[in-house]
Amino acid sequence: MNALSFGGAMSWPVAISLVTVLAAATILTAIVIAAVVESRKLRLAASQADDLRQLVHRFEQLAENTLDVQQRMAADLAELRSRAASIEQILRTVG
């Protein structure tokens, strides 16, 4: 009689082997799924880190440009103050 006959009883060694194979397949499937999930997490983290680096770089450029504009405005304001002081001096001497 065949060990895996459809109408009869299954022998214990065959049943144990079948359960062992199913358990091993389940464990391997779980390991593969865990590896895929971890890989996706790592890719997502790397992508987020790259996005953050780009954002920091853009912020640094913006801060540098803002500093340049502030320095130019401060120089222009100092020049305007100097001109205003000169005009006041002229008006005092005339008036």
Phi, psi and omega in degrees: 000142182287142182291332180249040181288146188281336183261343187256185181279150179267141179283154182300316179299322179290318180297316179296319178297317180296316178296320179296317179296317178295320178295317179296319179295320179296316179296316179296320178297318179296320179295316180296316179298317179297320179294319179296316179298315180296321178297317179295321177299317181295318178297319179295318179296320178294320179295317179295321178296320178294317177298320179294320178299317179296319179295318178297319179297315178297321178297317179298318177297317179296318179296319179296315179297319179296319178297317178299315181296318179298319180294319178295318180295321178295320178294317178297319179295319178297321178294318179296321177297318179297317179296317180298320178296321178295318180295318177299321179296316179296318181295325177294319181289327180282316190283000000 
